[in-house]
Amino acid sequence: MSLDSFDAWRRAARVAVALAVTCGLLASPESASANGRYPSAQYVVRGRGTTVLRATWGLLVQRRPDAPFAWVCEDALGFSGDFDPSIAIDARGEVLVGLFDGLSQLSSSTCEVRRVPGTEGLGIVDVDASADGSRLVALWSSGFVSSAEGISGGLFRSVDGGARWERAPIVTRDVLWDTVEIDRADPNRLWFTGVRLRPRRVVFARSDDFGATLDEWTLAAPTPEGVESAYVAGSDAVDRDAVWVRAVRPLTRDDAGVLRDGTDLLRSTDGGRQWTRVLRSDGPLRGFALAPDGRLAFAGGQGVGLLRSLDAGASWTRVSTVEPTCLRWAEGSLLVCADFVRDGFSLAESADRGETLRPLTNFCAVEGPLSCAAPGATSVCGAAWPVQRVTLGCTQPPRPDPRTDAGVDAHPPSLDASSLVDVAGRADTATTPTPSPAGACSIAPVAVRDRASSALWSMLAVALAARGARDRRSTRGALGDTGPR
């Protein structure tokens, strides 16, 4: 290669790398980054004055309303890679973090991370807290580690806000558990979903005595395609027999040969014995939120937008073209996670049932690592923060004028809302092509002068086209349910 060609190649390489960093495509393996994944907001919890947003690159903690969010890196919590921990907030405002080798408690006031005794070495697949944080559960499964005894599972519980924990009596065999939720109307009732291995089938389970005993049965979804996996989505504070489940259908190919992992939102009013499909999507529904009255519900995801139901799922209306990556109803407000490149925020709040969204933060607005008066576990995050910020593409100030009006007129609709009016058995959710979020990264045309630079631009184009892809299997947290947790 001549010097002129080499200089052209080097200039193209610099431009390509700069664009990739700006669009969040590159990750430093030495940093506590997004683990090679597109940076995404996955799950949010709020309680006792604290809001915690789980992202693919750690936890973002807001210690008081309207305060900036701070970062807790994966290294501080004791995990790395593609693992997405389940989280909840206890009565003391501490953050429960379910890890593949035990349960941790993060204090946002002291920056300390403590392991819950007795949970060491157990894979915590899900955690949940009652509305006041006084009752807590942590579901574990040995499926994360090899065992000569096969796969076992069980539950840890606390009735004093997390001060003391005990192992619940129930023990299961040959079930890979996915989710657990404390019923909002009856704190003694627990809901479970998982997969029984022999023979393989998706199961639903219930405990009416806070984990002392367990009743389990096959989840009989009213869909011809069947169910590949299921996750407890929510329950209300009125009817103890009402529960919602997000059921993922088996992979299928559409007419164009594209693989689809569709989702059905199911609702039961008899404690989980019989189910009614209230919403169908040809793509993953990443978010679900339910108000305490059991009638006001929200759902959404890529290609769907933000949907709202005022009648417990009998009908749905799209109220925004924002594509939620997680949803939660907390303290009278709707919390909405989104792609900050596409929608202008990572987390927003709505006080008017989804009509308008007030951005709370985006990844580039995070102030830095969580800090406390005395050095704590989060002090290890400081050295990684400058690289992490560049990895996120935050080399410039946060984008001005983030979208604050998320009503149906905010952007041209990509989905015919009329098809959502009757979803109980007829119209369901339409499927439309979704614009790539890469479009938010403005790339000016550049003359490509040689094969080397052409190859770089081709690689960049492929990366841009693929960077919005999501992992097919996600934990409840990634699912963004009021509970993949």
N, C-alpha and C positions, 0 to 999 in steps of 0.2 A: 504494500500500500504506500502511495506517495505521501509526502508531508502534507500537501494540499488536501488529499483525500482524508488523511488522518485528522487534520484540523476540522474538516467538515463533519467527519464522524463524531469527533469529540464535542463539537458545538451541538450537534443533534442529540447526542447522549445527554448533555447538560440540560437541554430544553426538555427532553423526554422525562428525565428524572425529576426536574422541577415541577413539571405538570403532574407527574405521578404523585409526588409528595403533596402538592396542593389539593389534589382530588382524593387524598387519603388512600393511595394504592400501595405504598411501600411501608414496610414495618421493619424496625431494627430488631434483630434477634437478641441483641444485648439489652434492650429496654423492656420495661413492663408494658408492652404495647398491645395492639389489638390482635396479637397472635397470628398475624398474617390474614386475619379476617377483616372485612369492611367494618369500620367502627360503627357500632349500632347500640342504641338504647333498647334494652330488653325487658326491664321489669322495674316497677316502682312501688314503694311502700311509704306510708306516712303515719306518724303517731307521736304523741307526747312532744310536739313542737319540732320533730325531726322528719325530714324527707330524705329518702335514700333511693337513688337511681342506680340500678345495675346496668353496666355497659359491658361490651366485649373486652374492655381493657381495665376493668376494676369497678369499684364503687364510687359514686359521687354523692357526697353527704352535704345536706343543708341543715345547719344546726338551729336555725330560727327562721321564721317567715321573712322573705325578702332579702335574706343574707345570701352572699355568693356561695356557690357549690365548691366543695373541696374534694380532692382526689385521694382515695385509698387504693394503693396499687396492689396487684395480686401477690407480690412478694410479702407484703405486710400481713396478708391474710393466710398465707401458707398454701398457695396453689399456683398453677401456671398452665399454659397451653389452652386448649379449647374448652376446658371445664367451665361451666356456668353455675355458680353456687345458688342455692335457694336462700332467700333472706326474709326476715320478719323483724318487727320491733317489739320489745317486751315492755312491761309496765314501767320500767326504770328509764326507758329511752335508749337502752342498749340494742345494738343490731345483732340479731342472730344470723350466723352464716353457716350453712350446711355444706361441709366439705366432703371430699371422697374418703377422708380418714378421720372424721370426727366432727363434732359441733363446736363452733367458736362463738364467743360473745365479744363484740367490738364496742368499746366505749368511745363515743364521739367527743366526750368532754376530757378524757385523760389520754386518748389515743392508744390505749392498751387493748391487746387482743388476748383473751383467756380461753382455754379449752375447757369444755364442760366435762367434769370427771365421769368416767364410765363409758364415754362415747368414743374413746380413742380406738382407731383402727376400723371403725364402722363407717360404711358409705352412707352419708346422710343425703337422701334423694329429695326431701322436701321438708319445709318447716312452715308453721302457721301460728298465728296469734289471734286470740279473741279481740273483739273491738276495743276493749279497754286494756289489752295486753296482759291481763292477769292469768289467763290460761294459755299455755303454749304446748305445741307438739312438734316432734322431730321424727320423721319416718326414716328408717334405715333399711338397707338391703345389703347383703354380702355379695351381690352381683358385681361390685366394683373390684373385688379381690377374689383370688382363687381359694377354694375351700374343699377339703376332702369330704366334708359332710354335705356338699351341694349348696344350693342357694337358700339362704334363710333370710328372714326379715322380722321387723318388730317396730316398737314405738318407744320413744322417750317422751316424758310429759312433765309439766310443771303447773302447779295450781297457785303459786305465790309470785307470779310475775317474773319468773326466771331466777329467783334467789336460790332455789333448790330444784334438782331434777331427779327423777327416778325412772327406772325401766318399767314400762307397762307390762301386764301379764301376757298379753297376746304375743305369740310367736308363730310365724308362717314358714312353710316350706315350698320350694319350687314356684315361687311367685316373684317376679320382678316388679316391685312397686314403683309407681310414677308420682302420684300426688296424694296428699291428705289435706282436708280442710275441716276446721271447726265450724259447725253449723251456727249461723248467726242468730237463729231463734232459740236454739237449745244448746248451750255450751257443753252439755254432756254428750252430744251426738257428734260423731266424726264420720266423714265421707272419704272413701279411698278408691283409687283406680290403679290397675296394674295389668300384667300379662302373666297368666298361668302357663307354664311351660309344657306340661304333659297331661293331656294334649294341649297344644297351644290355643289359647283363647283369651280375649280381653275380658277382664273381670271387674265388677263393681262390688264394693264392700261397705258395710256400715257397722259402727259401734255405737250403742246407745248408753254405754256406761264409761265413757271417756277412756277406752282402751283396755278395759278388763276382759271383754269378750268381743268376738268379731263374727259377723254373718257375711258370707261371700256368695255371689252368684254371677253367672255369665251375663255380660252386658248385651242385651238383645236390642240392637239398634234397628229402628224401623226404616232401614235403607237396603236396597237390593245389592249394593256393592259390598256391604259388610263394613267391618271396622278393623283398622290396623293397630291403632292405639287410641287411648282416651285419657282425658285430663279433667279433673274437677274444675269447673269454671267459676261457680259461685253459688251462694245461697242467700236467702233474705232473712230479715228479722221478724217476719210476720208468720210465715207458714213453715213449720219444722219439717214438713214432708216434701217441700219444694226444693229441688236441686237442679243445677244446670251442668252439662258436660260438653266439652269440646271433643268431638270424635273425628279422628283422621281416617279417611278412607284409604284403601290400598292404592298404590300407584296404577294409573291407567294412561293410555295414550289417546290424545284427542284426534280429530280428523286430520290435523296437520302433522301427526306423529310426535307431538310434544308430550312429554311425561307430565302428568298432573297429580298432585297430592291434595285432593279436595278435602274440604272440612264440612262437617255437619254440626250445627249447634243443637243439642238435644235438651229437653226439659222434662222432668218427672214431677208429678204431684202426689205420688204415693210412696215416697221414700226410696225411689230408685228401682222399683220392680218393673214398671212400664215407662216407655219413653215416647215423646212426640218430637219430631223434627220441626224446629221453628225457623231454621235458617240453613241454607245450603250455599256453599261457595266452591267454585272450581279451583281455588287456590287456598293457601293457608290463612286462616283467621288468626292474626297475631294478638288481637286484643279482645277482651270482654270485661265489662264492668256492670255491676248491678247495684241499684240504690236499695236502701233498707226496706222500702215498701214492696219490693218484689215485682213491680210493674215497670218502672223506668229502667231500661237496659240499653247498653251500648255494645257494639261489636265493630270490628274493622280489620283491615289488612291491605296488603298490596293488591292493587287493581280493584278494590272494593270501596275505599274511602271510609269515612266515619258514619256508621248507621246508628239510628236511634229508634227504640220501640217504647211506646207509652202504655202498652197493653200486654206486658209479660211475653213478648215475642210473637203475638198473633199477627202483627204487621210491623213493617220497618220502613223508615224514611232516611235517605241520605242527607245529612246536615252539613257535610264538609267533604271536600276532595282530599284533605289531608289523609295520608295512609298510615294509620297507627301501627307502631311496632309493639305497643303495650298500652293497656288502659287500666284505670283503677278509680273506683268511687271512694273518696275519703273525706270525712268531715264536711259533707255537704257540697263537695266540688268534684268535678271530673278531671282526673289527671290523664294527660295524653302524651305518650312518647312518639317520636317521629324521627325520620331521617333529616338531620339538620342541613344537609346539602339540598335535598329536594324541597323540604317544607319550611326551612328557615329556623327551626328550633329543634332541640333534643327533648325538651319537656315543656309542656304548656298546661295551663289550668283553665277550666271553664266554670263559671258560676251561674251560667244560664242554660244548663242542660245541653251544652255542645254548640249553641248558636254562635258564640264567639270564643276564641282561644287567646289567652294572655300568655305569651312566652315567659317561662321562668328561667331557662338557661339553654345554651347550646354548648357543645364541647369546647369551643374556643373561648367561652366566657368563664370556664372553670379557673379559679384563682390560683390553683396549685395544690400541692400535697396538703392533706389535713394536718394541722399543727396544734400543739397544746403547750401549756406552760412548761411542763416537764417532758423531756424526750420520751416518746413511746414507740410502738411498733411501726407507726407510719413514718418515722424518721428515715427509713430506708428508701422511701419514695422520692426523696429530694434529688438525689443524683440522677434519677431516671426522668425527671420531669422535663428538662429542656429538650431531650430527644423525643419524649412522648408528644410534646406539643407540636414539634415539626412533623412527627409521624401522622398526626391528625390533620395536618395541613394548616395549622394555625400560625403561619408565618406573618400573617396580616391581621389587623384588628378585626374583631367580629363584624360580620356583615351588617350594614345599617338597615334600619326600617324592617325588622323581621315581621312576618305576616301576623297581624293581630286580629284580623277579621277572617274567621274560618267558616263563614256561612256558605250557603250553596251558591251565592253569587261571587264568591271570592275568586274562583277559577272556573273555566269552562268544564262542565261535567264530562267525565269519561265513562259514565255508567248511567244507563237509563233508570232513573229512580222509580219510574212507574212499574218496573219489573220487580220492585221490592215490596210492593203493597201487599201482595198475597204470597207468603213464603211457606205456609204451613203444608202445602202439598202440590202447588201448581207452578207459579212463576219462578220462585226461588231467586237466586242472585245471578244476574247476567255476568258473562265473562267478556272482558274487553282487553285489548292490548294495553299494556302499561308503559308510559314513556320511561326510558332509562333515566335514573337519577344522575347519570353522567352528564346529562344535558345541562346541569347546573354549573358544570365546570366549563367555562368558555375557553375554547381552543381556537386560536387564530390559524388560518391556513398558512402553511409554510412550504416553500419550494424544497422538495426533496431532491438532492443532487446525486446521490450515489446509492448503491445497494445497501451499504451498512446503515445509513440513516433511514432508508426506506424500511429496513427490517425493524429498526427501533420504533418507528411510527406504527408499524403493523402490530408490534408487541404491545404498544401503548393502547392502540385501538381495541385489541383483544381484552386487555386488562380493564379498560373502561366499560366494555360491554359486559364483562363478567363480574364486576365488583359489587353489583347489587344483589348477587345471588345469596340466598340464605341456606343454611344447613337444613336438610329435610327433617331430620330428627332434632327436636329441641326440647329442653326441659321446660317445666311449667313456667318458670321465670322468663325464658325466651318467648314463651307463648304470650306473655303479658296478661294472662287471666288474673282475676282477683284471687287469684292464686297464681318457657319452660326455660309454675314457678320457674 
